[in-house]
């Protein structure tokens, strides 16, 4: 199921940041504006919406998502993850 895959990748992202010595807090809202907050050892804080990395069938290019207005106001960043990929940031669709 897609929801199971998304939950697994969110947990993979959490584990990745914990291994870096970060403090990670999970949002408990089912439809919240971000999935996790990450506090790095240097004190920097990021709000992340974790997305499962998806590829288009037609040409193999990655699919990038857009932020909702509230996410933009909060400074949420998109973080893509899958089982075989180390997570990565990518600007929202249409942004550079």
ABEGO torsion letter per residue (X at the ends): XAAAAAAAAAAAAAAAAAAAGBBBBBBABAABABABBBBBAAGBBBBBBBBBBBBBAAAGBBBBBBBBAAAAAAGBBBBBBBAABBBBBBBBBGBX
